[in-house]
């Protein structure tokens, strides 16, 4: 299949060569790549730019503007002509402020989040004192705005190419709710109540009935966050198997339901690796290699059980059902401390 990325890169390269033709002896223009990885670069004096050329429902150009070997700004646009103009402007010696004035796409997310931060703190001054705020930009040019207190936080960023940012609210690093923050006044109000006033989720539900606050928040409010996180992880895994075409799903789902009736969804975190069902005592979703676990690797009508802890144990070809063997390994795991 013919890829579009080489065509986008060639189009940009040709545009750069044409634009810099009057100063060709001062500028260095290059194109390189293969497969879906294509990039163009331009350098003049101590300033340079390099551009990743992508297919995202059409052409997309991600430009990094650098000066004296340091990244100064980033910009993403679907226009090769706009990219060429911005690169010319930068390499011709224009200050960053001029790029901002002439090209909205340069540091667009960063500037919008900075403006949003100014707006919300201006609306609720207590946010500026009750919560630390930080704006970061990843190496790929994605901007993130964080508000943090010792136990709560809010993360604001642009999901894909959405017009409005998404705001994600955490308690002890666990996500409790999120929403699209198209209304900066509403966002400021929720931020103030969540971070400055430490309002409990039940109060937020009444004050902001449109907030999608799930039942995990209730466990946090009741002082049993780990139990809530574990139960939610089992809910998610049941959803995964219910929506799958995994052949033994008709045996796996009743098996998981039996484990839940035995109370293991309140003691263990549930997860998966491909189609294996994994339980652990991990507080967080991503298991470290040394953490104890029990893994159920399903076959058509049987399963292999692997227990990792102080002593490894592998049990082959037993029925996909609750049994004394299964209960033994799960009880042993349940005695491990939360990690």
FIMARNU-315715 format. One record per residue: residue number from 1; residue in three letters; z, y negated, x of N, C-alpha, C in turn. Coordinates in pm, whole numbers, plus 50000, padded with zeros to 5 digits. Example, Ala and Ser with C-alpha at 12.3 -4.5 7.8 and 13.67 -1.06 7.14 Angstrom:
% residues 2
[pt 1,'ala',[50780,50569,51319],[50780,50450,51230],[50780,50330,51320]] [pt 2,'ser',[50708,50225,51285],[50714,50106,51367],[50787,49997,51290]] 
% end
This chain:
% residues 339
[pt 1,'unk',[50000,50119,50085],[50000,50000,50000],[50000,49875,50088]] [pt 2,'unk',[49911,49782,50057],[49904,49659,50134],[50023,49569,50103]] [pt 3,'unk',[50087,49520,50207],[50203,49434,50190],[50160,49288,50187]] [pt 4,'unk',[50240,49206,50115],[50209,49064,50107],[50273,48982,50219]] [pt 5,'unk',[50381,49037,50279],[50452,48960,50381],[50362,48913,50496]] [pt 6,'unk',[50272,49000,50549],[50184,48952,50658],[50095,48836,50614]] [pt 7,'unk',[50051,48839,50487],[49966,48730,50437],[50044,48600,50427]] [pt 8,'unk',[50170,48609,50380],[50252,48489,50371],[50277,48431,50511]] [pt 9,'unk',[50306,48519,50606],[50332,48473,50742],[50208,48409,50803]] [pt 10,'unk',[50092,48470,50779],[49967,48415,50834],[49937,48278,50773]] [pt 11,'unk',[49960,48266,50642],[49939,48138,50573],[50027,48031,50635]] [pt 12,'unk',[50154,48064,50658],[50246,47967,50717],[50206,47934,50860]] [pt 13,'unk',[50171,48036,50935],[50131,48015,51074],[50010,47922,51082]] [pt 14,'unk',[49911,47947,50998],[49791,47863,50998],[49826,47718,50962]] [pt 15,'unk',[49917,47702,50867],[49960,47568,50829],[50030,47495,50942]] [pt 16,'unk',[50114,47567,51014],[50186,47507,51128],[50090,47468,51240]] [pt 17,'unk',[49996,47558,51270],[49899,47529,51376],[49818,47404,51341]] [pt 18,'unk',[49777,47395,51216],[49699,47279,51173],[49781,47150,51180]] [pt 19,'unk',[49905,47158,51132],[49988,47037,51129],[50024,46989,51269]] [pt 20,'unk',[50047,47080,51360],[50089,47041,51495],[49972,47028,51592]] [pt 21,'unk',[49850,47037,51539],[49733,47026,51626],[49731,46897,51709]] [pt 22,'unk',[49770,46779,51652],[49767,46657,51733],[49864,46659,51852]] [pt 23,'unk',[49966,46745,51845],[50062,46753,51956],[50068,46897,52007]] [pt 24,'unk',[49955,46965,52007],[49952,47107,52042],[50005,47133,52182]] [pt 25,'unk',[49989,47034,52272],[50037,47054,52408],[50188,47041,52420]] [pt 26,'unk',[50254,46992,52313],[50399,46975,52314],[50472,47080,52231]] [pt 27,'unk',[50400,47149,52145],[50463,47242,52051],[50421,47385,52080]] [pt 28,'unk',[50510,47476,52047],[50483,47618,52064],[50497,47685,51927]] [pt 29,'unk',[50387,47738,51874],[50384,47803,51743],[50357,47952,51762]] [pt 30,'unk',[50430,48037,51692],[50413,48182,51711],[50431,48256,51579]] [pt 31,'unk',[50375,48374,51573],[50389,48464,51458],[50416,48604,51512]] [pt 32,'unk',[50505,48678,51447],[50537,48813,51493],[50590,48893,51376]] [pt 33,'unk',[50578,49026,51386],[50637,49111,51283],[50563,49240,51264]] [pt 34,'unk',[50606,49313,51163],[50548,49441,51127],[50611,49489,50999]] [pt 35,'unk',[50538,49565,50917],[50593,49615,50792],[50630,49501,50699]] [pt 36,'unk',[50758,49497,50658],[50805,49389,50571],[50879,49281,50650]] [pt 37,'unk',[50889,49297,50781],[50962,49202,50864],[50864,49111,50939]] [pt 38,'unk',[50843,48992,50886],[50752,48896,50948],[50820,48761,50962]] [pt 39,'unk',[50789,48693,51071],[50849,48562,51093],[50753,48474,51173]] [pt 40,'unk',[50767,48345,51151],[50696,48245,51230],[50799,48158,51299]] [pt 41,'unk',[50761,48099,51410],[50852,48011,51481],[50776,47890,51533]] [pt 42,'unk',[50849,47781,51551],[50791,47658,51604],[50896,47590,51691]] [pt 43,'unk',[50854,47538,51805],[50945,47472,51898],[50879,47348,51957]] [pt 44,'unk',[50958,47245,51968],[50910,47121,52031],[51030,47054,52096]] [pt 45,'unk',[51029,47045,52224],[51143,46990,52296],[51265,47078,52278]] [pt 46,'unk',[51380,47016,52249],[51504,47093,52234],[51530,47132,52089]] [pt 47,'unk',[51430,47114,52003],[51444,47154,51862],[51351,47271,51831]] [pt 48,'unk',[51394,47354,51739],[51312,47468,51702],[51339,47510,51559]] [pt 49,'unk',[51250,47589,51504],[51266,47648,51371],[51209,47789,51376]] [pt 50,'unk',[51270,47879,51301],[51206,48008,51278],[51218,48040,51130]] [pt 51,'unk',[51116,48107,51080],[51103,48126,50936],[51080,48273,50904]] [pt 52,'unk',[51167,48330,50821],[51146,48464,50768],[51055,48455,50647]] [pt 53,'unk',[50955,48541,50641],[50856,48538,50533],[50874,48662,50446]] [pt 54,'unk',[50909,48641,50318],[50949,48752,50233],[50867,48757,50105]] [pt 55,'unk',[50879,48869,50038],[50825,48888,49903],[50942,48897,49807]] [pt 56,'unk',[50956,48796,49719],[51061,48797,49618],[50997,48755,49486]] [pt 57,'unk',[50917,48846,49429],[50840,48809,49311],[50737,48704,49342]] [pt 58,'unk',[50693,48697,49466],[50604,48594,49516],[50650,48555,49655]] [pt 59,'unk',[50585,48458,49719],[50624,48422,49856],[50760,48352,49861]] [pt 60,'unk',[50833,48378,49966],[50958,48308,49991],[50973,48289,50141]] [pt 61,'unk',[51008,48167,50179],[51020,48131,50320],[51162,48082,50347]] [pt 62,'unk',[51232,48154,50435],[51368,48119,50473],[51363,48058,50613]] [pt 63,'unk',[51394,47928,50621],[51379,47853,50746],[51516,47820,50805]] [pt 64,'unk',[51528,47840,50935],[51646,47801,51010],[51608,47686,51103]] [pt 65,'unk',[51678,47575,51089],[51653,47456,51171],[51756,47453,51283]] [pt 66,'unk',[51711,47445,51407],[51801,47452,51521],[51779,47334,51614]] [pt 67,'unk',[51889,47293,51679],[51882,47187,51777],[51971,47220,51895]] [pt 68,'unk',[51916,47213,52014],[51989,47245,52136],[52051,47385,52129]] [pt 69,'unk',[51975,47477,52071],[52018,47616,52064],[52119,47647,51956]] [pt 70,'unk',[52153,47549,51870],[52252,47571,51764],[52187,47553,51628]] [pt 71,'unk',[52225,47641,51533],[52173,47630,51398],[52232,47507,51330]] [pt 72,'unk',[52146,47425,51272],[52189,47300,51209],[52181,47308,51056]] [pt 73,'unk',[52078,47376,51006],[52059,47383,50861],[51971,47503,50828]] [pt 74,'unk',[51971,47540,50700],[51881,47646,50652],[51816,47599,50523]] [pt 75,'unk',[51706,47661,50489],[51639,47625,50364],[51553,47739,50315]] [pt 76,'unk',[51548,47756,50183],[51470,47864,50122],[51380,47804,50013]] [pt 77,'unk',[51251,47832,50022],[51157,47780,49924],[51038,47875,49912]] [pt 78,'unk',[50966,47864,49801],[50847,47946,49782],[50721,47876,49831]] [pt 79,'unk',[50735,47753,49878],[50620,47673,49917],[50600,47673,50068]] [pt 80,'unk',[50486,47723,50114],[50458,47718,50258],[50430,47575,50302]] [pt 81,'unk',[50365,47495,50215],[50335,47356,50250],[50463,47276,50269]] [pt 82,'unk',[50559,47296,50180],[50687,47226,50191],[50761,47270,50318]] [pt 83,'unk',[50750,47398,50350],[50813,47449,50473],[50751,47383,50596]] [pt 84,'unk',[50619,47375,50599],[50550,47311,50712],[50592,47165,50725]] [pt 85,'unk',[50598,47093,50613],[50637,46951,50617],[50778,46934,50672]] [pt 86,'unk',[50871,47021,50627],[51010,47009,50673],[51021,47040,50822]] [pt 87,'unk',[50948,47141,50867],[50951,47176,51010],[50894,47062,51094]] [pt 88,'unk',[50782,47003,51048],[50725,46890,51121],[50828,46775,51131]] [pt 89,'unk',[50890,46745,51019],[50988,46637,51014],[51101,46661,51113]] [pt 90,'unk',[51153,46784,51116],[51265,46818,51205],[51222,46814,51352]] [pt 91,'unk',[51109,46876,51383],[51065,46881,51522],[51014,46746,51572]] [pt 92,'unk',[50985,46655,51477],[50943,46520,51516],[51062,46430,51546]] [pt 93,'unk',[51184,46486,51532],[51303,46411,51572],[51383,46348,51460]] [pt 94,'unk',[51348,46376,51334],[51421,46317,51222],[51564,46369,51218]] [pt 95,'unk',[51661,46286,51178],[51798,46334,51163],[51811,46424,51041]] [pt 96,'unk',[51920,46499,51036],[51943,46590,50924],[51946,46516,50791]] [pt 97,'unk',[52000,46394,50792],[52007,46316,50667],[51869,46291,50609]] [pt 98,'unk',[51769,46274,50694],[51633,46253,50645],[51579,46380,50579]] [pt 99,'unk',[51608,46496,50641],[51569,46622,50578],[51631,46636,50441]] [pt 100,'unk',[51759,46599,50430],[51827,46607,50302],[51761,46517,50198]] [pt 101,'unk',[51722,46397,50240],[51661,46302,50147],[51523,46349,50101]] [pt 102,'unk',[51447,46409,50191],[51308,46441,50161],[51287,46582,50107]] [pt 103,'unk',[51378,46674,50141],[51354,46815,50107],[51479,46874,50041]] [pt 104,'unk',[51471,46888,49910],[51587,46939,49835],[51625,47080,49880]] [pt 105,'unk',[51528,47160,49923],[51556,47300,49956],[51638,47316,50083]] [pt 106,'unk',[51646,47214,50166],[51722,47225,50292],[51871,47220,50261]] [pt 107,'unk',[51943,47324,50296],[52088,47335,50269],[52119,47312,50121]] [pt 108,'unk',[52030,47355,50033],[52047,47327,49891],[52177,47385,49836]] [pt 109,'unk',[52203,47514,49858],[52325,47575,49806],[52449,47509,49866]] [pt 110,'unk',[52446,47487,49995],[52560,47426,50064],[52591,47289,50005]] [pt 111,'unk',[52488,47207,49986],[52511,47073,49934],[52560,47076,49790]] [pt 112,'unk',[52508,47168,49711],[52552,47178,49572],[52697,47223,49563]] [pt 113,'unk',[52736,47315,49650],[52876,47360,49649],[52970,47251,49699]] [pt 114,'unk',[52927,47175,49799],[53009,47064,49847],[53028,46960,49736]] [pt 115,'unk',[52922,46933,49662],[52931,46839,49551],[53023,46893,49442]] [pt 116,'unk',[53013,47024,49416],[53098,47086,49316],[53245,47079,49359]] [pt 117,'unk',[53270,47105,49486],[53408,47095,49536],[53463,46955,49515]] [pt 118,'unk',[53383,46854,49544],[53428,46716,49525],[53457,46687,49379]] [pt 119,'unk',[53374,46744,49290],[53393,46721,49148],[53521,46785,49096]] [pt 120,'unk',[53546,46912,49131],[53662,46981,49076],[53793,46924,49132]] [pt 121,'unk',[53793,46889,49260],[53915,46830,49318],[53935,46690,49263]] [pt 122,'unk',[53824,46620,49236],[53837,46488,49174],[53892,46496,49033]] [pt 123,'unk',[53861,46606,48964],[53911,46623,48827],[54057,46666,48824]] [pt 124,'unk',[54097,46749,48920],[54234,46799,48926],[54283,46788,49070]] [pt 125,'unk',[54352,46679,49099],[54397,46654,49236],[54491,46763,49286]] [pt 126,'unk',[54561,46832,49193],[54655,46936,49236],[54584,47052,49305]] [pt 127,'unk',[54453,47068,49280],[54379,47173,49348],[54370,47146,49498]] [pt 128,'unk',[54362,47019,49533],[54350,46983,49674],[54476,47011,49753]] [pt 129,'unk',[54590,47017,49686],[54717,47041,49755],[54769,47183,49735]] [pt 130,'unk',[54741,47242,49618],[54795,47375,49589],[54714,47486,49653]] [pt 131,'unk',[54585,47463,49676],[54498,47569,49727],[54419,47520,49848]] [pt 132,'unk',[54406,47607,49946],[54316,47579,50059],[54173,47600,50011]] [pt 133,'unk',[54083,47517,50056],[53942,47540,50023],[53860,47547,50150]] [pt 134,'unk',[53756,47626,50145],[53673,47648,50263],[53531,47679,50220]] [pt 135,'unk',[53434,47613,50283],[53294,47643,50258],[53236,47708,50383]] [pt 136,'unk',[53179,47826,50367],[53120,47899,50478],[52974,47926,50450]] [pt 137,'unk',[52898,47943,50557],[52756,47976,50546],[52732,48099,50632]] [pt 138,'unk',[52675,48204,50573],[52650,48328,50646],[52532,48309,50742]] [pt 139,'unk',[52516,48401,50838],[52401,48391,50929],[52267,48389,50857]] [pt 140,'unk',[52260,48445,50736],[52134,48445,50661],[52120,48322,50572]] [pt 141,'unk',[52215,48228,50582],[52203,48103,50511],[52263,48099,50372]] [pt 142,'unk',[52342,48199,50333],[52406,48202,50201],[52540,48130,50208]] [pt 143,'unk',[52562,48037,50115],[52685,47956,50116],[52790,48012,50021]] [pt 144,'unk',[52916,48002,50061],[53029,48051,49981],[53139,47946,49983]] [pt 145,'unk',[53190,47914,49866],[53303,47821,49853],[53424,47899,49805]] [pt 146,'unk',[53533,47890,49879],[53656,47962,49845],[53769,47863,49820]] [pt 147,'unk',[53850,47893,49718],[53979,47828,49696],[54083,47939,49705]] [pt 148,'unk',[54188,47919,49786],[54285,48026,49808],[54428,47975,49804]] [pt 149,'unk',[54515,48056,49743],[54660,48042,49756],[54707,48175,49817]] [pt 150,'unk',[54837,48189,49847],[54880,48315,49911],[54842,48441,49834]] [pt 151,'unk',[54837,48438,49700],[54811,48561,49624],[54687,48555,49535]] [pt 152,'unk',[54638,48437,49510],[54522,48424,49422],[54409,48352,49493]] [pt 153,'unk',[54287,48372,49441],[54172,48305,49501],[54059,48293,49399]] [pt 154,'unk',[53964,48208,49432],[53841,48193,49353],[53725,48179,49450]] [pt 155,'unk',[53621,48253,49426],[53503,48256,49512],[53384,48206,49431]] [pt 156,'unk',[53320,48099,49478],[53209,48039,49406],[53085,48047,49493]] [pt 157,'unk',[52979,48102,49439],[52856,48118,49515],[52739,48128,49418]] [pt 158,'unk',[52619,48124,49473],[52499,48137,49390],[52451,48281,49399]] [pt 159,'unk',[52452,48350,49285],[52406,48488,49280],[52254,48487,49265]] [pt 160,'unk',[52186,48547,49362],[52039,48544,49369],[51992,48400,49357]] [pt 161,'unk',[51896,48374,49264],[51840,48240,49253],[51884,48171,49124]] [pt 162,'unk',[52004,48204,49076],[52051,48144,48953],[52068,47994,48967]] [pt 163,'unk',[52043,47923,48858],[52058,47778,48860],[52203,47737,48873]] [pt 164,'unk',[52293,47811,48808],[52436,47778,48812],[52508,47876,48903]] [pt 165,'unk',[52613,47830,48971],[52689,47922,49056],[52773,48017,48974]] [pt 166,'unk',[52814,48125,49037],[52903,48222,48975],[53041,48205,49036]] [pt 167,'unk',[53143,48206,48952],[53282,48192,48997],[53354,48324,48973]] [pt 168,'unk',[53414,48379,49079],[53482,48508,49073],[53629,48486,49107]] [pt 169,'unk',[53718,48532,49021],[53862,48505,49036],[53936,48633,49074]] [pt 170,'unk',[54023,48622,49176],[54095,48736,49228],[54246,48714,49222]] [pt 171,'unk',[54316,48825,49215],[54461,48828,49233],[54487,48938,49335]] [pt 172,'unk',[54549,48902,49445],[54573,48997,49554],[54444,49070,49593]] [pt 173,'unk',[54337,48993,49604],[54206,49040,49650],[54133,49131,49551]] [pt 174,'unk',[54187,49150,49432],[54119,49229,49330],[54056,49136,49227]] [pt 175,'unk',[53930,49160,49196],[53861,49076,49098],[53916,49104,48959]] [pt 176,'unk',[53952,48995,48888],[54002,49009,48752],[53904,48955,48648]] [pt 177,'unk',[53826,48854,48683],[53724,48804,48591],[53627,48716,48667]] [pt 178,'unk',[53510,48697,48606],[53407,48610,48663],[53326,48547,48551]] [pt 179,'unk',[53262,48435,48580],[53173,48373,48482],[53076,48280,48553]] [pt 180,'unk',[52966,48250,48484],[52868,48156,48537],[52920,48015,48515]] [pt 181,'unk',[52936,47940,48624],[53002,47810,48619],[52900,47698,48599]] [pt 182,'unk',[52833,47698,48484],[52736,47592,48455],[52806,47461,48422]] [pt 183,'unk',[52928,47470,48369],[53006,47352,48330],[53114,47328,48435]] [pt 184,'unk',[53096,47225,48517],[53191,47198,48626],[53328,47157,48573]] [pt 185,'unk',[53332,47094,48457],[53462,47053,48400],[53541,47176,48358]] [pt 186,'unk',[53473,47271,48293],[53541,47395,48254],[53586,47472,48377]] [pt 187,'unk',[53501,47477,48477],[53538,47545,48602],[53661,47482,48664]] [pt 188,'unk',[53664,47349,48669],[53780,47279,48728],[53907,47311,48651]] [pt 189,'unk',[53897,47318,48518],[54014,47347,48436],[54069,47487,48464]] [pt 190,'unk',[53979,47585,48474],[54022,47723,48501],[54080,47733,48642]] [pt 191,'unk',[54014,47670,48738],[54065,47671,48876],[54206,47613,48883]] [pt 192,'unk',[54226,47502,48815],[54358,47437,48817],[54466,47526,48757]] [pt 193,'unk',[54436,47587,48642],[54535,47671,48577],[54561,47798,48658]] [pt 194,'unk',[54455,47854,48719],[54468,47980,48792],[54540,47962,48925]] [pt 195,'unk',[54502,47859,48998],[54550,47843,49135],[54667,47747,49149]] [pt 196,'unk',[54662,47635,49079],[54768,47536,49093],[54888,47566,49004]] [pt 197,'unk',[54861,47618,48883],[54969,47643,48788],[55012,47789,48783]] [pt 198,'unk',[54935,47879,48848],[54966,48023,48844],[54980,48074,48700]] [pt 199,'unk',[54893,48026,48613],[54899,48069,48473],[54870,48218,48463]] [pt 200,'unk',[54948,48294,48384],[54922,48437,48366],[54794,48460,48287]] [pt 201,'unk',[54730,48575,48306],[54605,48604,48234],[54618,48594,48082]] [pt 202,'unk',[54732,48636,48026],[54747,48630,47880],[54741,48487,47829]] [pt 203,'unk',[54792,48394,47907],[54785,48252,47869],[54643,48200,47881]] [pt 204,'unk',[54574,48240,47989],[54435,48197,48007],[54347,48246,47893]] [pt 205,'unk',[54372,48368,47844],[54293,48420,47732],[54304,48328,47610]] [pt 206,'unk',[54423,48274,47586],[54444,48187,47471],[54382,48049,47494]] [pt 207,'unk',[54397,47998,47615],[54345,47864,47644],[54194,47862,47659]] [pt 208,'unk',[54140,47972,47714],[53995,47981,47738],[53945,48112,47678]] [pt 209,'unk',[53930,48121,47547],[53893,48248,47483],[53758,48302,47526]] [pt 210,'unk',[53676,48221,47591],[53545,48266,47637],[53552,48338,47772]] [pt 211,'unk',[53668,48335,47838],[53679,48402,47968],[53676,48554,47949]] [pt 212,'unk',[53595,48626,48027],[53587,48772,48015],[53697,48841,48097]] [pt 213,'unk',[53820,48829,48052],[53934,48886,48125],[53958,49028,48077]] [pt 214,'unk',[53943,49126,48165],[53960,49265,48130],[54104,49312,48136]] [pt 215,'unk',[54125,49441,48108],[54263,49492,48098],[54329,49508,48233]] [pt 216,'unk',[54252,49509,48344],[54316,49515,48475],[54410,49397,48494]] [pt 217,'unk',[54373,49282,48438],[54458,49163,48449],[54594,49186,48385]] [pt 218,'unk',[54598,49267,48278],[54726,49294,48212],[54819,49374,48303]] [pt 219,'unk',[54763,49468,48378],[54846,49545,48472],[54903,49453,48580]] [pt 220,'unk',[54823,49359,48626],[54873,49264,48725],[54986,49179,48666]] [pt 221,'unk',[54966,49133,48545],[55068,49050,48481],[55197,49129,48456]] [pt 222,'unk',[55184,49259,48430],[55302,49343,48404],[55367,49393,48531]] [pt 223,'unk',[55309,49363,48646],[55368,49403,48773],[55331,49543,48820]] [pt 224,'unk',[55222,49600,48766],[55177,49733,48810],[55029,49729,48847]] [pt 225,'unk',[54995,49647,48947],[54854,49629,48981],[54785,49753,49034]] [pt 226,'unk',[54855,49832,49116],[54792,49950,49175],[54755,50050,49067]] [pt 227,'unk',[54845,50073,48974],[54816,50165,48863],[54693,50117,48786]] [pt 228,'unk',[54686,49988,48762],[54572,49934,48691],[54441,49951,48767]] [pt 229,'unk',[54447,49928,48898],[54326,49946,48980],[54281,50091,48979]] [pt 230,'unk',[54377,50183,48986],[54342,50325,48984],[54277,50362,48851]] [pt 231,'unk',[54337,50322,48740],[54282,50354,48608],[54141,50296,48594]] [pt 232,'unk',[54122,50173,48639],[53989,50112,48630],[53886,50190,48711]] [pt 233,'unk',[53928,50242,48827],[53834,50318,48911],[53789,50446,48840]] [pt 234,'unk',[53879,50509,48764],[53842,50629,48687],[53748,50592,48572]] [pt 235,'unk',[53775,50479,48508],[53684,50433,48402],[53542,50416,48458]] [pt 236,'unk',[53534,50356,48575],[53402,50333,48636],[53332,50463,48670]] [pt 237,'unk',[53406,50560,48724],[53343,50687,48759],[53297,50765,48636]] [pt 238,'unk',[53375,50761,48530],[53330,50825,48406],[53200,50762,48358]] [pt 239,'unk',[53191,50630,48370],[53069,50561,48331],[52950,50602,48416]] [pt 240,'unk',[52974,50623,48547],[52867,50665,48637],[52812,50801,48593]] [pt 241,'unk',[52901,50897,48569],[52856,51031,48532],[52796,51034,48391]] [pt 242,'unk',[52849,50953,48300],[52795,50950,48164],[52652,50897,48161]] [pt 243,'unk',[52621,50803,48249],[52488,50741,48248],[52389,50812,48341]] [pt 244,'unk',[52433,50919,48406],[52348,50986,48504],[52272,51103,48442]] [pt 245,'unk',[52176,51154,48518],[52105,51275,48480],[52149,51392,48568]] [pt 246,'unk',[52266,51379,48625],[52321,51481,48713],[52336,51611,48634]] [pt 247,'unk',[52271,51720,48678],[52269,51843,48597],[52406,51893,48550]] [pt 248,'unk',[52510,51900,48636],[52638,51954,48586],[52726,51854,48512]] [pt 249,'unk',[52668,51739,48471],[52752,51635,48410],[52829,51685,48289]] [pt 250,'unk',[52773,51781,48214],[52841,51832,48095],[52965,51913,48130]] [pt 251,'unk',[52974,51959,48255],[53095,52026,48302],[53187,51928,48375]] [pt 252,'unk',[53126,51830,48445],[53204,51736,48526],[53285,51642,48438]] [pt 253,'unk',[53224,51590,48331],[53296,51494,48247],[53420,51555,48181]] [pt 254,'unk',[53414,51676,48123],[53537,51736,48071],[53641,51761,48181]] [pt 255,'unk',[53594,51795,48301],[53686,51817,48413],[53760,51687,48447]] [pt 256,'unk',[53686,51577,48456],[53751,51448,48484],[53846,51410,48372]] [pt 257,'unk',[53808,51437,48249],[53896,51407,48135],[54026,51487,48144]] [pt 258,'unk',[54018,51615,48187],[54138,51696,48203],[54228,51638,48313]] [pt 259,'unk',[54167,51592,48422],[54246,51532,48530],[54318,51406,48480]] [pt 260,'unk',[54252,51331,48396],[54313,51210,48343],[54428,51244,48248]] [pt 261,'unk',[54409,51346,48166],[54518,51386,48075],[54640,51432,48153]] [pt 262,'unk',[54615,51485,48273],[54728,51528,48358],[54793,51411,48430]] [pt 263,'unk',[54739,51290,48413],[54801,51171,48470],[54755,51132,48608]] [pt 264,'unk',[54652,51198,48661],[54610,51167,48797],[54536,51033,48806]] [pt 265,'unk',[54489,50980,48694],[54423,50850,48698],[54523,50737,48722]] [pt 266,'unk',[54653,50765,48712],[54754,50665,48741],[54812,50681,48881]] [pt 267,'unk',[54776,50790,48947],[54830,50818,49080],[54727,50806,49191]] [pt 268,'unk',[54599,50821,49156],[54495,50832,49257],[54379,50738,49224]] [pt 269,'unk',[54314,50687,49329],[54192,50610,49312],[54073,50705,49307]] [pt 270,'unk',[53979,50678,49217],[53860,50761,49203],[53739,50689,49263]] [pt 271,'unk',[53650,50768,49321],[53528,50714,49378],[53424,50822,49389]] [pt 272,'unk',[53316,50796,49458],[53209,50893,49470],[53137,50878,49603]] [pt 273,'unk',[53069,50983,49643],[52975,50982,49753],[52856,51066,49708]] [pt 274,'unk',[52746,51000,49680],[52632,51062,49612],[52686,51117,49479]] [pt 275,'unk',[52688,51252,49460],[52741,51305,49335],[52878,51372,49352]] [pt 276,'unk',[52938,51361,49468],[53072,51416,49487],[53174,51320,49427]] [pt 277,'unk',[53275,51378,49364],[53383,51301,49305],[53499,51302,49403]] [pt 278,'unk',[53549,51184,49440],[53649,51173,49546],[53771,51099,49493]] [pt 279,'unk',[53889,51150,49524],[54013,51081,49488],[54096,51060,49615]] [pt 280,'unk',[54175,50955,49614],[54254,50920,49732],[54374,50837,49690]] [pt 281,'unk',[54455,50800,49787],[54568,50710,49763],[54539,50572,49823]] [pt 282,'unk',[54410,50542,49839],[54371,50416,49900],[54388,50301,49801]] [pt 283,'unk',[54449,50193,49845],[54465,50076,49758],[54330,50010,49732]] [pt 284,'unk',[54241,50012,49830],[54112,49946,49819],[54000,50048,49806]] [pt 285,'unk',[53885,50006,49752],[53777,50102,49723],[53718,50170,49845]] [pt 286,'unk',[53705,50102,49957],[53634,50161,50071],[53731,50241,50157]] [pt 287,'unk',[53705,50370,50166],[53792,50459,50243],[53764,50447,50392]] [pt 288,'unk',[53870,50448,50470],[53857,50457,50615],[53849,50604,50654]] [pt 289,'unk',[53789,50635,50769],[53769,50776,50807],[53898,50856,50816]] [pt 290,'unk',[54010,50790,50846],[54134,50866,50865],[54217,50879,50737]] [pt 291,'unk',[54176,50819,50627],[54257,50824,50505],[54247,50960,50436]] [pt 292,'unk',[54360,51013,50387],[54358,51141,50313],[54277,51130,50185]] [pt 293,'unk',[54214,51240,50147],[54136,51242,50024],[54119,51386,49976]] [pt 294,'unk',[54073,51399,49852],[54027,51526,49798],[53888,51501,49741]] [pt 295,'unk',[53793,51583,49783],[53655,51569,49740],[53611,51691,49661]] [pt 296,'unk',[53547,51666,49545],[53492,51774,49463],[53339,51766,49471]] [pt 297,'unk',[53280,51862,49539],[53134,51866,49556],[53078,51966,49456]] [pt 298,'unk',[53007,51914,49357],[52965,51996,49244],[52834,52068,49271]] [pt 299,'unk',[52829,52193,49227],[52706,52271,49223],[52665,52284,49075]] [pt 300,'unk',[52574,52376,49045],[52528,52389,48908],[52640,52433,48814]] [pt 301,'unk',[52718,52535,48854],[52825,52584,48769],[52957,52602,48844]] [pt 302,'unk',[52965,52549,48965],[53086,52565,49045],[53105,52440,49131]] [pt 303,'unk',[53214,52439,49206],[53239,52325,49294],[53309,52371,49421]] [pt 304,'unk',[53291,52289,49524],[53362,52309,49651],[53464,52197,49661]] [pt 305,'unk',[53587,52233,49695],[53695,52136,49705],[53732,52119,49851]] [pt 306,'unk',[53732,51994,49896],[53769,51964,50034],[53887,51870,50033]] [pt 307,'unk',[53994,51909,50103],[54115,51828,50112],[54132,51781,50255]] [pt 308,'unk',[54139,51649,50273],[54158,51592,50407],[54291,51519,50411]] [pt 309,'unk',[54374,51557,50508],[54504,51495,50525],[54560,51536,50658]] [pt 310,'unk',[54687,51576,50660],[54744,51627,50784],[54676,51758,50824]] [pt 311,'unk',[54645,51839,50724],[54570,51963,50747],[54449,51965,50655]] [pt 312,'unk',[54332,51995,50710],[54212,52004,50629],[54205,52140,50562]] [pt 313,'unk',[54152,52138,50440],[54137,52262,50366],[54009,52255,50285]] [pt 314,'unk',[53929,52361,50290],[53806,52367,50213],[53808,52492,50125]] [pt 315,'unk',[53788,52474,49996],[53794,52584,49900],[53656,52597,49837]] [pt 316,'unk',[53594,52714,49851],[53456,52732,49811],[53441,52791,49671]] [pt 317,'unk',[53337,52749,49602],[53285,52814,49482],[53392,52851,49379]] [pt 318,'unk',[53460,52749,49327],[53553,52772,49217],[53497,52704,49093]] [pt 319,'unk',[53539,52745,48974],[53485,52685,48851],[53514,52535,48844]] [pt 320,'unk',[53427,52461,48777],[53448,52318,48755],[53545,52303,48639]] [pt 321,'unk',[53671,52315,48670],[53774,52308,48567],[53909,52287,48632]] [pt 322,'unk',[54005,52241,48552],[54142,52226,48599],[54199,52364,48625]] [pt 323,'unk',[54269,52381,48737],[54326,52511,48773],[54448,52488,48860]] [pt 324,'unk',[54522,52595,48885],[54638,52584,48974],[54596,52538,49113]] [pt 325,'unk',[54480,52584,49160],[54431,52544,49292],[54405,52395,49297]] [pt 326,'unk',[54338,52343,49196],[54308,52200,49190],[54437,52120,49180]] [pt 327,'unk',[54528,52166,49094],[54655,52094,49078],[54734,52092,49208]] [pt 328,'unk',[54729,52199,49283],[54804,52206,49410],[54755,52099,49509]] [pt 329,'unk',[54623,52089,49528],[54573,51992,49625],[54593,51848,49576]] [pt 330,'unk',[54585,51828,49444],[54605,51692,49393],[54751,51650,49398]] [pt 331,'unk',[54841,51742,49372],[54984,51709,49382],[55021,51677,49526]] [pt 332,'unk',[54964,51753,49619],[54992,51726,49760],[54941,51587,49799]] [pt 333,'unk',[54822,51552,49752],[54768,51420,49782],[54851,51310,49716]] [pt 334,'unk',[54897,51337,49594],[54972,51235,49519],[55104,51197,49586]] [pt 335,'unk',[55154,51285,49673],[55280,51256,49744],[55259,51165,49864]] [pt 336,'unk',[55134,51142,49900],[55106,51055,50013],[55136,50910,49976]] [pt 337,'unk',[55175,50826,50071],[55198,50685,50040],[55067,50613,50009]] [pt 338,'unk',[55078,50507,49928],[54963,50420,49902],[54922,50354,50034]] [pt 339,'unk',[54794,50358,50061],[54744,50301,50188],[54630,50205,50156]] 
% end
